[in-house]
Amino acid sequence: MPHAPLLLTRPAPESRRFAAEVRARLGAGRVVISPVMVIVPSRGLPDCTGIAGVILTSAKALVPGLQLPARLPAYCVGARTAAAAAAAGLDARSAEGALPELQALLLAERPAGRLLHLRGAHVSAPLAGPLRAAGLAVEEAVTYDQVPVPPVPEAAALLAAPGPVLLPVFSARTARLLAPFLEGAAAQLVVAAISPAVADALPVQSAARLDVATRPDSGAVLDLLAKQDASLRA
């Protein structure tokens, strides 16, 4: 029996990767990829001369053309971001969590020198300010923007039809961009939020069911989707 229809709204590369993980875990089923945003690199990239390290809350910040010294320390929010940093030649250190864990890592290590937080134009919560208040020399540089795009026709049709739809949501910005399209949905939405903050950003009344992953990573979201799909089959 195929899994329930699945709507993936992350940028296309991440959605395709997650779709492959879903197929390996849940088997065959309908998957609709409809990003709510596209990633656009900034026109003016920062001068990274003289910095002691970078802070990465997303691998997307490592845009083409960004010049970083080899083996520069990179303080990363999680394993996937750390892997991207290591592939870029940086000395990657993973907080294995979300923003609170990354902040705790930086405050525990208290790296000396000027740190640069490479980030998108939109962030879910402040990071540089609290770190500066704690005595670290942290600056920010926007290396990409997250430009909203409307759902593709197949996604709009999926939401307009009755029946269950599995919907993983990986960021608060995605949740906010999704909200207008979900308000009038006829589908029975089964949402898997990556964190409580993401769940809070999505109006509860827009979903027939809203669950939160046990950890803020894609593996935990996949685990949650498997449980939700199993409950739909029962």
Secondary structure in CASP SS format (residue, H / E / C, confidence):
PFRMAT SS
TARGET T0000
AUTHOR 0000-0000-0000
METHOD secondary structure of the structure
MODEL  1
M C 1.00
P C 1.00
H E 1.00
A E 1.00
P E 1.00
L E 1.00
L E 1.00
L E 1.00
T C 1.00
R C 1.00
P C 1.00
A H 1.00
P H 1.00
E H 1.00
S H 1.00
R H 1.00
R H 1.00
F H 1.00
A H 1.00
A H 1.00
E H 1.00
V H 1.00
R H 1.00
A H 1.00
R H 1.00
L H 1.00
G C 1.00
A C 1.00
G E 1.00
R E 1.00
V E 1.00
V E 1.00
I E 1.00
S C 1.00
P C 1.00
V C 1.00
M E 1.00
V E 1.00
I E 1.00
V E 1.00
P E 1.00
S C 1.00
R C 1.00
G C 1.00
L C 1.00
P C 1.00
D C 1.00
C C 1.00
T C 1.00
G C 1.00
I C 1.00
A C 1.00
G E 1.00
V E 1.00
I E 1.00
L E 1.00
T C 1.00
S C 1.00
A H 1.00
K H 1.00
A H 1.00
L C 1.00
V C 1.00
P C 1.00
G C 1.00
L C 1.00
Q C 1.00
L C 1.00
P C 1.00
A C 1.00
R C 1.00
L C 1.00
P E 1.00
A E 1.00
Y E 1.00
C E 1.00
V C 1.00
G C 1.00
A H 1.00
R H 1.00
T H 1.00
A H 1.00
A H 1.00
A H 1.00
A H 1.00
A H 1.00
A H 1.00
A C 1.00
G C 1.00
L C 1.00
D E 1.00
A E 1.00
R E 1.00
S E 1.00
A C 1.00
E C 1.00
G C 1.00
A C 1.00
L H 1.00
P H 1.00
E H 1.00
L H 1.00
Q H 1.00
A H 1.00
L H 1.00
L H 1.00
L H 1.00
A H 1.00
E H 1.00
R C 1.00
P C 1.00
A C 1.00
G C 1.00
R E 1.00
L E 1.00
L E 1.00
H E 1.00
L E 1.00
R E 1.00
G E 1.00
A C 1.00
H C 1.00
V C 1.00
S C 1.00
A C 1.00
P C 1.00
L C 1.00
A H 1.00
G H 1.00
P H 1.00
L H 1.00
R H 1.00
A H 1.00
A C 1.00
G C 1.00
L C 1.00
A E 1.00
V E 1.00
E E 1.00
E E 1.00
A E 1.00
V E 1.00
T E 1.00
Y E 1.00
D E 1.00
Q E 1.00
V E 1.00
P E 1.00
V C 1.00
P C 1.00
P C 1.00
V C 1.00
P H 1.00
E H 1.00
A H 1.00
A H 1.00
A H 1.00
L H 1.00
L H 1.00
A H 1.00
A C 1.00
P C 1.00
G C 1.00
P E 1.00
V E 1.00
L E 1.00
L E 1.00
P E 1.00
V E 1.00
F C 1.00
S C 1.00
A H 1.00
R H 1.00
T H 1.00
A H 1.00
R H 1.00
L H 1.00
L H 1.00
A H 1.00
P H 1.00
F H 1.00
L H 1.00
E C 1.00
G C 1.00
A C 1.00
A C 1.00
A C 1.00
Q E 1.00
L E 1.00
V E 1.00
V E 1.00
A E 1.00
A E 1.00
I C 1.00
S C 1.00
P H 1.00
A H 1.00
V H 1.00
A H 1.00
D H 1.00
A H 1.00
L C 1.00
P C 1.00
V H 1.00
Q H 1.00
S H 1.00
A C 1.00
A C 1.00
R E 1.00
L E 1.00
D E 1.00
V E 1.00
A C 1.00
T C 1.00
R C 1.00
P C 1.00
D C 1.00
S H 1.00
G H 1.00
A H 1.00
V H 1.00
L H 1.00
D H 1.00
L H 1.00
L H 1.00
A H 1.00
K H 1.00
Q H 1.00
D H 1.00
A H 1.00
S H 1.00
L H 1.00
R H 1.00
A C 1.00
END
